[in-house]
Amino acid sequence: MTFQKIKSIKRIKEPTTVYNFHVPGPESFLANGVVTHNCYVPRQKGFANPITTFVNIEQVTAFLKRHATKQGMKLEPTAPDEDLWVYELGCNSDMSIDAAISDNVRDMVELFRTIPNAKCTWATKWVNRDLLEYDPLGKTRIRFSLMPHKMSKLVDVRTSPISGRIAAINDFVEAGYEVNVNFSPVIVQDGFLDDYDELFEEVNDSLGERAKAQLEAEIIFLTHNAALHDVNLQWHPKAEEVLWTPHNQETKVSGGGGVNVRYKVRLKQPLVAQFGERLKAKMPYCPVRYAF
């Protein structure tokens, strides 16, 4: 698969008929990783993460600038950042992949260079070295998602290898990015904590002192849902053997009203604590921004 950058977008004001093709049950709006729908695709759909481009990038950037201005200077530290307001980008896609086909991501990085009280951030499973030329001046935080190699090969399809993500951290720090690690999703199975010990050691051995000095981590245990489970069974049932485990999961209603499943609280709470302890033992310089 190759990516070609969009050279131009032409607005057409004439009446146009748009056709949507539907299938019974949950829809991913993707075919072999290609977006086949004309609207935004909810995150965590099956088959692949969608690629996002915006035809109204000028309006988006103008709104963000106005919003940050209204926020004013940050007077008290919070978990996302001690000094700056943090804007999460790309909740429905991977911004590092989006950057391969359009300049939207460069526009965002350039925008936040100019906003004195804010920075932007996104999580990624893709190493796009073109981003090294964006000159973020410390105002963009990239969070590389990491999990043990064996598990990644099973569930992280069509993404950069874990070793490649780890190897890229030093380079992105040198290029002016703040780089964090995102241990997500943490999938519980026999021996998983030992697998993470090996991952922590690999990260520790790979990072230079400058990268270590600025590193922070997020720990997010797996959350799943029945609709996505049904979709995934059609194309990647082997992954669902470790993702959908009713014997140790329970229903959870999210803040947005979605019905998901997560690991049972009695199981999860001590595991989150043990995970944090093991991370601290292997990477004592790496504080945890949040864990759940």
Secondary structure, DSSP 8 states (H G I E B T S, - for coil): -------------S---------SS----EETTEE-SSS---TT-SSS------TTHHHHHHHHHHHHHHH-S--S--SS-SSSEEEE--TTS-HHHHTTT-SHHHHHHHHHHS-TTEEEEEEES---GGGGGS--TT-EEEEEEE--HHHHHHH-TTS--HHHHHHHHHHHHHTT-EEEEEEEEE---TTHHHHHHHHHHHHHHH--HHHHHH--EEEEE-EE-HHHHHHHHTT-HHHHHHH--GGGEEEEE-TTS-EEEEE-HHHHHHHHHHHHHHHHHH-TT--EEEE-
